Amino acid sequence: MFLLKLLIRNALRHKLRTFLTVLSVAVAVLAYCLLQTVIDAWYSGVRISSSTRLITRNAGSLILPLPMSYREKIRQVDGVKNVSFGVFFGGVYIDEKNFFPNFGGEVKTFLEIYPEYVLTPEDKEEFLKDKRSAIAGQKLANQFSWKKGDKIILKGTIYPGQWEFVIKGIYKGRDRNVDETRFFFHWDYINEQLKKMQSTRADHIGFYIVEITAPELAAVVSERIDSMFKNSIAQTHTETEKAFQLGFVSMSDSIIMALSAVSYIVIMIILAVVANTINMSTRERIGEYAVFKTLGFGGLKIGGLILGESLIITTVGSMLGIVLSFPAAEAFKEKVGTTIPVFYITGNTILEGLFISVIVGLLASIIPIYRGVRTPIVEGLRRIV
Amino acid sequence: MEVTPPIVEIIDISKSYRRGSQVVPVLKNITFFIPQGEFIALMGPSGSGKTTLLNIIAGIDRPDNGTIKVAGLDITALSESELADWRAEHVGFVFQFYNLIPVLNALENVELPLLLTGLSKKQRREHCEVALRVVGLADRMDHYPGELSGGQQQRVAIARAIVTDPTIIVADEPTGDLDRKSAEEIMELLERLNLESGKTIIMVTHDPRAAKKARTIKYLDKGVLNNDVLIEAAYKECLKT
C-alpha cells in the first residue's frame, strides 16, 4: 500500500507531463483499438462461417453462373443434408452511394441453412408465401427507415430493370457478428422475368450453399461434388464457407497489412513517448534513488519503483483509451453506415490494449531501470547537490 | 580503566579516483578504531577525503585496499546486496541536504527504512512516532518536507536515521545547510543521542562549532590521517577553509 502510494505520488510529481503522457498513450490505444476493429470487421464473415456449410461456385470465376439443374444432383451426394443457392443481384437503391449487399435465392432452404438470420414466425411465413417479398436486416432497415409493408425498388445493374419488392420482415442477427445490412428476396421472381426477357440467362444462379451432415466430411463432399461436374460445361469449385470468405478477405490483403503496420507504428510511437517520460523522471530522481539505496533498498526494489511508475502511466492511459474507443467506435459505425456491417470492439482487442500497456510500460522502463540501479550511490548523491 | 571495544575498525584503507588517465589518491593507508558509543568528528579541508572515508565506513563506497570491520563484520567482503541489507540494519544516515523524499510526509519519510523490516504497519507507525518524538517533531508528522524549515527537515532526517536503532549513525555535514541557530539545535540533538542513548556517531564537518560537540576529532589532510593536529589547530585549519 505504502509503495503504491509512493508510485502514484511520484507519477503525479509533474502533473502536466504525466497528463500529456497518459493522454498520448490513451490516443494511441484508441487508435490501435479502432484499427484492430476495422481489421476484425474485415474478418466478420469468416468469424461466423459454419464448418458444416460449403460453397459451390463456377470453377472458372465467381462471376460466371451455374445451372439451376445442379441443385438436385448436389442434393443426392452422400453427406449432403440441404442445398440452397444464391445470386448476387447488385441492385441499386435510389442512388449508387446507398450500397448494400442484395441477394436473390431459394429463401426457404436459405433460412434453414442460415439459422443466424432470425425472423419472427409470422414474418417468415409471409416472406415464404409471397414471391415478390423481401427481408432486410435491422441495421439496413434503420438506415433507410424501412418498415414492414414498404415497397422498395431496386434498379438492376447485372439484371437490368426496375425491380419492386415488398418488405415482409426485418431480420435480426442471432449475435452481433451477424451482418444486419443484407437484403434477401426470392430468386424465382427475377427468374420468371428473365425467362420472358432474357431466356439464356434464366435458370442460372451464382453459387450453391451446401449444408453437410458433419464438418469432417467437408473435403470428401467437396471432392464428390466437383468430380460430378468435372466434364460438364460449367465445372464447379467447392470449398468451405470459411475458405470462401477468406478468399474475399485476401483480395484486401494489402489494405489489411497497411492497417496492421499503422497500428504497430502507433505502438512504437507510444513506446518512445513513455520511454522519454520515464527516462526524464529517472534522471531527475537519480539522487533520490541513491538515498533509497543508501537506506538499504536493493536493485530489485529500485527497479520496481521505476517499473511501477511506468506501468501506472501506461495502464491508466490504456484504460482511458479503451474507454474512449467505445464511443469512438459507435461514431465511426454511424459514419460508415452499411459499408462496414459488423463493427464492434471485441474482448480480444480490449485485452490486446491492456497487454500493449504492460509491454510498453515494461520496455519503456528498461533503460531507466538500468540507469537507476547501476548508478553508484556516491555518484547519485552528488547529483542532489 | 575500562577499555571500550571498537565498534568500527578501519585498517589500512586506501582509495583513489580516476580522472581521465590520471589516478588521484584520496585516502592513503588510513588506520584507526572507533569505540562503541563514540562521537567522532572527521575534519579537514575540502578534498581531504573525509566524505570518502565516511562513505566507506557506511558501506556506500568501497576502498581499493584495506579492511573495514563494523561490530566485527568485515563489510569490504560483502556483496552489493549483502551490503544493502547490512546498511538497512546497521547504519543510520544524516545528509547535508536532508535528502527527504518530497512526496512523502515526515512520518512516511521516517517509515521508509522500516519497510525493509518485517514490522507490521502498526508497529512501524509506533516506531516512527517514537523517533519523531525524540527529535521534537511529534506535532509535524503530517507535514511534507516543503512545509518544514531546514532545521526541521534535518530533524526528520535524524529521526529516519535512528528509527531502525542502527549500530552507527553517520552524518555528512549535518549542519552545512543550516543557519546558526538550527545548526546548534541539530548538534545538541546529536549530542543528546550520543550521551543519552549511547549511539556511535561519525560525523564529517567543516564547522568547528559542530566539531566541538564531538568527543574525538580526527583530522584528515590530503588523504592522510594527521593525529598530531590538536583540536584547536584543527578548528583553525577548518576556519581557514
Contacts between the chains, C-beta under 8 A, distances in Angstrom:
chain1	res1	chain2	res2	distance
A	1	B	121	7.9
A	2	B	108	7.3
A	2	B	111	7.0
A	2	B	115	6.3
A	3	B	115	7.5
A	5	B	108	8.0
A	6	B	101	7.7
A	6	B	103	6.9
A	6	B	104	6.8
A	9	B	103	3.8
A	9	B	104	7.5
A	10	B	103	6.1
A	13	B	102	7.9
A	13	B	103	6.4
A	287	B	99	7.4
A	288	B	99	7.7
A	288	B	101	6.1
A	291	B	95	7.6
A	291	B	99	4.6
A	291	B	101	7.3
A	292	B	112	7.6
A	293	B	60	7.6
A	293	B	84	6.7
A	294	B	58	7.7
A	294	B	60	5.6
A	294	B	87	6.6
A	294	B	93	5.4
A	295	B	87	7.2
A	295	B	88	6.5
A	295	B	93	7.1
A	295	B	112	5.9
A	295	B	113	4.9
A	295	B	116	7.5
A	295	B	160	7.8
A	296	B	84	5.1
A	296	B	85	6.4
A	296	B	86	7.9
A	296	B	87	4.7
A	296	B	88	2.4
A	296	B	89	7.4
A	296	B	113	6.6
A	296	B	116	5.1
A	297	B	84	7.0
A	297	B	88	7.9
A	297	B	116	6.9
A	298	B	80	7.9
A	298	B	81	5.3
A	298	B	84	4.7
A	298	B	85	7.7
A	299	B	80	7.6
A	299	B	81	7.4
A	376	B	61	7.7
A	377	B	55	7.8
A	377	B	60	4.3
A	377	B	61	7.3
A	378	B	55	5.7
A	378	B	60	6.2
A	378	B	61	5.1
A	381	B	60	7.8
A	381	B	95	7.2
A	381	B	99	7.6
A	384	B	95	7.8
A	384	B	97	5.7
A	384	B	99	6.2
A	385	B	96	8.0
A	385	B	97	6.7
